[in-house]
Amino acid sequence: MPSFKLTIAYDGTNYHGWQIQPGIPTIQGELERALGRILNEPVTTHGSGRTDRGVHAVGQVVHFLTGRHFHTDTLMAGLNALLPPEVRVCRVEEVGDEFHARYSALSKTYQYHVWRSDVVHPFRYRYVYWFRRPLDAGAVDSATRNLIGVHDFTSFASVSGECGDHVRKVLDAKWERFDEEWVFTIRANGFLRYMVRTIVGTLLEIGVHRRGAEDLGPLLAARDRTVSGPSVPPSGLCLLNVEYPASAHDLTPTEVPGK
């Protein structure tokens, strides 16, 4: 059966996250509905991970199997004609049956946008967290460097999150600063639920001197969600990219991927 890989972008503001849920709008639900109409058969999609309610994506990756054969350009055009305007298919590729959107992933990159000026631009308010308090950039950067490496991120995961291994490898974490916003970028082999939003909330507490930069290490070691900072709103979070092996021979990642 042909297997197709989709790269999709979406504004998650009005959706209850990626994962399909009965009776409420989700990204997966919209995508499977459109695919069902085109292929005239039920379709189950598999995403690289679940984004939560209100979270956005510019590089979510999805795959599905079908008994039908389609030219990739035709399939992309058909999907974009049926999907709501907040959801766009940016690329369609036919892949081998060894490819899996989640389990073949080597790493994912998220960005979080913090708006710093007094007025939020009307074309940006859906995609940022407005935080005007003065921030100590040096303290934030110092704490951020401590995230890089292999750590247990229980202290930064949802209390009711997934069971099992909470160890993840952060490959890169940094802040970029512009006139009106700060942008946090983090790349890792996997993420826990609320992990990025809780990391950002904790780093902002360090930035306003509610905590010290040196506290980040002990917070990781505590493995206790109650000791870290709040989760910032989902509006500022965006799934930027998912990386896969360049060769089909390397489709089993050496690191266990998370969400």
N, C-alpha and C positions, 0 to 999 in steps of 0.2 A: 504494500500500500504506500502511495506517496506520502511523505512527511514534509510539512511546510513550516518554515520559521518566519515569524512576523516580528518586526520591530515597530512598536507602537508608542505614541505620545498621547498624553491626556491631561486635561484639567480636572483634577479630582474633587473640586469644590462641592459639587452637587451629588457626589457619589459616595456610597458606603464602602469604599475601598475596592480592591481588586476582586476579592473572592466572591463568587456567586452566592446570593442569599435569597430565599424565596420572598417575593412581594416587595422588595426594595431595590432601587437602582444600583448596580455595581458595574464595573468596567468589564469583568469577565462575562456577566450576563448579557450586556449589550453586544459584545463581540460574538458570543456563541449564537445569539439570536440572528445576527447578520450572516454568519457563516451557514447557519441552518437554512436560511432562505436561498442563499446562493447554491449550496450543495444539495439542497433538497433531502437532507438527512440530518439526524442529530449529530452534533459535533461536541467533543470534549476537548477543551484547550488546557494546556499546562503552562503556567507562567514561571518566570525565573524566581519569583517570590511574591508574597502578598504585601501590597501597599495598603496602609490603613485609610480609614475615612478621611477625606480632605487632602490626602497626599497626592502629589503630581508626579508625572514621569515624562521624560523626553526619550528614554531609551529602554523601556520595558521590552522584554523578549518573551515570545510565546511560541509554542509549537503545537501542532495537531496532526492527526492521521486522517486520511480520507480515501475512499475507494475511487474518487473522481480525479481526473487529470485536468489541470488548468495551467494556462500560461501565467507566469507570476504577475505580469503587468495587468492582465485582465482581472485576476483575483484582487489585486490591490485596488484597482479602479472600482470594482463592484462593491468591495467592502466600504470604501470611503463614501460611496453613494448612499449606502444604507445606514451607516453609523451616525450617531449624533455629532454635531460639529465639535464638541469637546473632546472627541476621541478620533484620532487619525492613525491610519496604518502608513508608516513611512517607508517600509521596505518589506518585500516578500521574497523568500529564497526557498528553493526546494533542497532538502537536506537528506542525509542518510538516516536509516532507522536507528542508528546508534546515538543520534543526537537527542538530548533531553534539555529543555530550556532551563530547568533547575539543576539537575544533577551533573550536567556537563559544564556548568559555570565555574570558572576559576576565581573570579572576583566581581564585586559590584562597587559602584561609586555613587554616593549620595552627596547632594549639596543642600545646605540650609542657609537661607537668606534672612539676614537681620537688617531691618530698615532703621537708619540712624538719624535722619533729618526730622525737622519739626512737622513736616507735612508729607503724608504718603500720597504719591502720585496715583490718580484714579485707575491707571492701567497697570499698577503694580500691587495694589492692596490685597489681591487674591493670593499672591505668591510670596509674601514676606511676613515676618513677625516684627511689629513696630516696637522698638525698645530704645527709648531716648536717654536713659540714664548714662552718665559718664562711665566709660569703661577703660580699664588699665590694659592696653594692648600687650605690654610686656608680660604681665602676669598671665593673661589668656594664652599667649603663645608658649610660655614656659610650661604651663599645665598641659597644653595640647600635645607637646612633644612626648609626654609620658604615655600617651595612648598607643604609640607605635610599638608593635611587637605582638607577642602572643600573651593574652590575658583572659582570665575568667571575668566576663562582663555581667555577672548576676546583679551587681549593684546598679546597673544601668538598663536592666530589662524590666518588662512588665511583671508586676507581682503575680498576675494570673497568666503569665506567658507560658511558652512551651516548656515541657519537661526535658530532662536529659542534659546533654553537654552544653554548657554556656561559654565554652572557650572559643574565641575567635582570634584570627590573626589580622591585625590592622597593618596594612602595607604603607599607608600614607595618611596623614591628617594635617591640615593647614588652614589658615585663614588668609583671605585676600581682602583688602580694604579699599573702598572707593569713596567718592565724595558723599554719597547718600546711603551706602549700605556696606555691611560686612558679609562676606560669603565664606562659609565653612565647608570644606570639601574633605570627605573621608572615603578611603578605599580599603576594602577588607575582603577576606574570603567568604564572609557571610555576616549577617546581622540578626540580632534578636529583636523581638517586637518592642517598639518604643526606644530602642537603643540609641539611635542618633539623636532623637529629640531630648532624651534625658541627658546625654553627654553635653549637648548644647546648653540646656538649662543649667547644668552644673558649671560649665565654663563661664556662663554669664554671671553666676553668683561669685565666681572667682574674680571676674572683671570688675565687679562693684565692691570688692574686698569683703564680701560676706564670708568668704572662705579664702584660704591661702593657696597659691599655686602648688605648694608642697603637699597639699591635701589630696591631690589626685591619686597618687600611688596608694596611700592608705585606704582610700575609698574603693579602689579596685580590689585590694586585698581583703576588705571586709566581706565581700560577697553578700551584701545586704542592701536591698533596694531602699530601705527606710533611711539610710545615711546619706544618700546622694540628693541632688537637686531636683526641681520639678521638671516634668516634661513640657517643653515649649509647644505652642500650637502647631497643628499639622500644615497650616497654610504655607509655611516657609520651606517645607521639605520637598525635594524632588529627586527621584531616581534618575541619575544622569546616564549611566552606562553599565552594561554587563559584558564582561570579557569571557571569551571562550578560547580553547586551544586553536592554533592556526591549522593544525593537522588533525584529521580524523583518527590518527593512530594514538593521539594523546588525549582522548576524550574522557579518561578517568582521572579526575583531579587528585593531586596529592594531598590537598587539604579538604576536609569535610565541609561542604558549603552549607550555609544557613539561609536565612530569609533575606 
